[in-house]
């Protein structure tokens, strides 16, 4: 099918014109307000297992979405068809749907005074993630896996080595005259080796590196080596008896603890009364040493963008300061519900009401190394993995399956598995007794090593 003139106008500048045109046409169609999102991107992914390419995916995509308002009625539609007919159908459908939906007194786009975009280079996009030819990308995955397999004779199998790369371009326009755009890039390499002990018991673990630029990625050999070391230390895992001991959370696991705070301060959960932190603004909810920050402006951050999903500039928000809850994280809708101002945390796809997402959301680092934290524990548990979900966001009750390493005499002594970690989040955040200095972002949410007292380890 030949491309229409409109289909050919999707260069970087023309995407902005296209989004603005859709908004203008929505207003001409009677809408009281409108916004349009256009996204395009490329993705590459390969998985190599035992040296052989198991999966290889390469794709490009373009999509467009529109949200329209008739007073306090709203509807949205989206399409990947950029032909004139396809765009006409998308817009017509949104306008018709909006007229018959229920009214919501809090519906709407942000006030014009709140809109804007952070200026300057935020270090989000690099061409080099696509600079390697296909075979070289596969070789990245193969090198990571091979290093892990060659590391020790006990590593006998693998769930593979992988390499991924992606670029994205987003444009947002609305009827207040806002038009913004940004590009992002991403690449990662990972390895998942499987080790086997003399008695035939098998364990797996993994390691990965992720970066905005290929030049900042850890080498495949380093990733494979760390993955192998993490896997081997799990061999010979045993059970332990139920006890209340200090628990140290590995940074990757500590990040999941931090996510529970995010769920608790998410404006959507708060206004519904479905959060254990609802009504707690200005109150002490954690120890003096706990500072949690959401910062969508960090250069190169995985959660960084010049504006949020509604066109509000991203910002730095202190969520918890010295243990005191100082802010929820909000978009326009939840801010109206709570009688507050948006914090620039709107997150949205092509259609539907915007949700709430993190910027770069992190627990501020402390001063101790992880080794120093371990050294002060005669007996305890170092958690490296959680299994399943066991968190009640309303009550704060917490119970999750876990595995890790037992701490004895301030050292990691032996691996443990088939255990549970239980307590209540309301108490957990008060009982973070030590925070490590090893904060490192491997995604939008990050935490350093933390020590928590007062939790119960459930075992044999």
N, C-alpha and C positions, 0 to 999 in steps of 0.2 A: 504494500500500500504506500503510495507516495506521501511524503510528509507535507503537511500544510505549511503556509507561511508562519502561522502561529507556533507550530511545533518547532520550527527552526529558530525561534526567538528566545531560546532558553540559555543564552550566554549569561555570564554573571550579572551584567547590568540589566539585561532584559528580564531576568527573574523578578527584579524589583518592580519593573514596569508592569509585569504581568500581575503581581500581587496587588499593586495599587489599582490596576484596571478592574480586577475582580471586586475590590472594595467599592470602587466608584459605581460599578454596575449594580451591586447589591443596594447601594443607597438610591440609585435611580429606580430600582424596583420597589421602593417604598420602605426599606429598612430604616430604623432609627439609629442603628449603629451596626458596624460590621468589622470583621478582621479576617485576614487571609494568611495562611502559612504555606510556603513552598519549600520543599526539601528535595535535594538531589545528592547522590553519593555513589561511591564505589566500594565494594568489599571483596576481599580475597581471604580465603581460609584453606589451609591444608593440614591434614593429619597423617603422619607417617607412623606406621606400627611395624616393629621389627624390620626396619629399613625399607619397607615397601609403602608406597603411597596408598592410603586407604580411602581418603576423601580429598577432593579438590574442588573448591567452589570459587567462582569468580562472577560477580554480578554488578550491574549498575542499576540504579533506580531513580525515578523521579515521581513525586507525588505532590498533590496540592489539596488543601482543605480550606473551607470557609465556614465561619460562624456568623450568623446574622441575628439581629434583635428587632422585634417589633414591641417597643416599650419594654415590658418586663417578661416578654416571651422570647425564647431563644431556641435555635436549632442549628445543627452543623452537619455538613456532608463533606466527603472527600473523594478524590479520584486519582487514578494514575493515567488517565486519558487526557492528554493536553490538546487534543483537536478542538476546534471551535465548537463542534456539536457536544463533545464530552464536557467541556467547561460550561456550556449552556445548560446541559442537563443537571450538572452538579449545583449550579447556582439556583436554577428553577426549583429544584427539590428542597434546598435549604429554605428558600423564601416561602414555599407552600407549607413546609413543616412548622416553621416558626409561628405561623398564624393560628395553628391549632394546638400548640403545646400549652401547658399550664403556666400561669403567671408565677414568677418568683420575685419577690420584692428586692432581693439582693443580686439579681442578675445584671450583668453589664460589663463593659470594658473599663479599665482604669480611667480616672480623670486625666485630662490632657496634661495637667500640671505635674503628674507623677511619671510621665513617660520620658524615655531618653535612653542613651546608649553610652557606655564607657568609651572614651576615645583612646587612641593609641594602640600599639601592638600588644596583645595579651599573650603572645607566644603560644598560640593554639594550633597553628597549621604549618606543616612541613611537607614539601613535595617528595622528600626522600623516602617516605614510607612506601612509595610505589616505584622507587628508583631501581630496585632489583628485578632482573628478568625472572620469569616464573620458576625456572630450574634452581636459581639461587635462593628463592624463598623456600622452596621445598628442602633445599640443602640446610637451611637454618633449622628446620624441624628435625631433619635427619641427624644433624650434628648434636643437637640437644639430647635426643634419645640415645645416640650411640655413646656419648660420654657417660650417661647414666648406666647403660648396659655394661660398659667396659670397666666401670668403677670397682666392682667387687663381684666375685664368682657367685655370691648368694643372690645377686639380681639376675633372675632367670627369665623374666618376662616383662612386658610393658603394655600399658594402655596407650602408649604413643607419645610422640613429640609433635608439637604443633607450632605453626606460625600463622598469624593473622595480621591483616592490614586493612585500614578503612579510612576513607576521607568523606567528609560531609559538608554540605553548604546549606544554610538555612536562611530564609528571608521571612520577615514578619511585617505586615502592613495593617493599619487600621484606620477607621474613619475619623480619627482625630488628627490625621496627617502624619502619623508616625510610620516611618519605613526604616527598618534596620536589617542588617545581615551580618553573618560571620561564618567562617570556615573552621573546621576542626580536622585533625588527623590523629591517627592512632595506630600502633603496631604492638604485637606481643609475641613472645616465644615461651613455650612451656614444655615440661616433660613430666610423665607420670609412670615411674618405674614400679615393678612388682618384685619383692624379694621373698625368698623362701628359706626357712630355717631347716636344720637337719631333720626335725620331726615332721616336716612337710607343711607346717603352718605358713600361710602367706600373708604378707602385709603390703599395702601400697601407700604412697604419699606423693607429693608433687612439689614443684616449684615453678615460678613463672616470673617474667619481667615484662613490664608494660611501659610504654613511653609515647610521647607525642611525635618523637623523631627517631628514625632508625639509628642515628648516631648516639642516642642516649640509652639505647637498649643494652642490657647486660649481655655478654657474649653467650651464645648457645652452650658453650662448654661450661661456663660458670653455672648456668641454669641447670644443666644436666648433673653437675657435681653436687650442687646443693640438694636437688631432688633425690639423688642417690643417698646422700647422708641422712636426710630426713626419713627416708624409707627404711634404711638399715637400723636406725635407732628404735624402730617400732618392733623389731623382731624379738621374740621371747616375751611378749606382753603377758602380764598376769593380772589377776583380780586383786583388789585390796578390800579390807574390812571397812564397814561404815565408820566414818569418823568426821569430826569437825576440825579441820586443819586449815592453815593458810592456803589459799589457791592463787597461783600465778597464771595469768592469761597471756599466751603468746600474742604478739601484735595483731596477727590476722584474726585471732579469736576475740581479742579485746575490741576490735572494730565492730563485731556483731553485738557486743554489749552496748556499745555506743549507739548502735542502730535502734536499740530499745528506747533510748532517750529520745531519738529522733521521732519514733512513732508516738511517744508520749507528748512531745511538744508540737506535733503536726496539728495545725489549726483545724483540720477536718475532724480529727479524733477529739480535740478539745471542745469544739462547739457542740458536738454530739453527746458530750459527757461520757465518752468511751475511753477516757485516758485517766490513768492514776495521777497525772499531773494537772488535770483540769482544776482551775481555781487556786492554783499554787503560785501564781506570779508574785514575786517579792518575798517568797518564803524560802527557807533553807530546805533544800532537798538532797544535798550531798555534802561531803566533807569540805573543809576550807581549801583543801589542795585541788579541788576539782574545778577546772575551767573548760567549758565547752564552747567552741566558736564555729560559726558558719560563715565562710568567706568566699563568695562567688567571684572575687576580683583577683585572686592570686595568679600571678603570671604563670602560664603553662599548666595550671591545675586541671585535674580531670573533671572537676565540677565547675570550671570557670566559663563564663560567657559574658559578653558586654551588656546583655539585657536578658530578662527572664522570659517565660513563655507568654507573657502579656505585654512585653515592651517596656517593663519597668527596669531601670538600671539595677544590676546586681550590686550587692553591698556586703560589708562585714557586719555581722550581727553576733553580739555576745549572748549566748543562750543561757549559760550558767557562769556566774562570776563568784569565785571563792565559795562555791557551794550554794549560792542563791540563784533561784530561777529568775532570770531577768527578761526573757523574751520567749514568745512562741514563734514558730515559723509559719508565715501566712502568705496566701495569695489574696487577690482583691475580694473574692467571694467570702472566704473565711474571715477576712479582716472586717468586712461589713457585718457579718454574723456576730462577731465578738466586739464590735464597736471600736475597732483599732485600725491601724494603717498596715498595708501590705509590707512585708519585709523583702519583697523581690524574690520570692521563692516559688513563683508559679512555674509549673512544669506541665507541658501539654504535648499531645500527639497532634495528628492532623484534624481530629474531630473530637467532639465531646467537651465537657467542662474542664478547664485546667485543674490539675491536681497540685500537689506540693512536693517539691524535690529538694535535695540538698545542693548547696554550692560545694565548696570544699569544707566538709564538716568534720571536725576533729577535736580530740581531747588534747589539751595543751600538754606538752612534754614536761617531765620533771628533770631532775639532775642526776639520778642514779643510772648506772648501766644495768642491764638485765642480770649480769653476773653478781653485781653488788646486791640486788634485790634477793636473788636466790641464796646468797651467802648468809643472810639473816634468818633462814628458815631451817630448824632442825628436822622437821617432818612436814611434808606438804605435797601438793599436787600442782604440776605444771601442765596446763591444758593446751593441747595443740589442735584439737578438733572437737566440734560439736556435731551431734547427730540428731536430726529431727527438730521439731518445734514444740516447745512446752512453756510458752509465755502467755499469761493472761494480762493483757494490757489494761484492763479495768481495775483489777485488784493488785497487780504487780507480782502475783505469784509466779515463781520461776522454777522450772525443773527440766533439765535437758540431759540427754545421753551424751557421754563424752569419752575421750581417750586422750592419753598423754604420757607423761613421765613422772615417776614418783621422785620427790625431793627428799634426800636424806643427808643430814650433816651439811646442808648448804650446797649440795651438788645434785645434779640429775643422776639418779641411781639406776633405775630400770623402767621399762615401758609398762603401762597399765591400760587396760581396756575393760569394756562392759561395766562402766560405772555411770552414775548420774551426779549432777551438780544441782543442788536445790537450795532455795531461799526465797527472798522477796526483794524485788527491785527497789522498793522504798528503803530497805535497809542496806542493800548492796552498795548503793551509791554513797552512803555514809561510811561504809566500811572499806572503801578504796584507801588502803593505808600507804601505798607507795606507787609512784608513777615513774616509769623509765624515761630515759632520754633518747630512745630509739624510734621516734615518730618518723614514719616514712609513708608517703602516699603511693598506694598501688590501685587507687580508685578514688571516687569522690569522698568516701568515708575512711578515716584513718585514726588509729590510736596506737600509742606506744605500749610496751609491756606494762601490765598493772598487777598489783598484789591486792587481793580482797580477803578480808577476814570475816568470820562469822557464817560462812556457807557450809553446808553439809555435803560431804562426799558419800554417796550411797554405793556400797559394794556388796561383797559376799556376806 
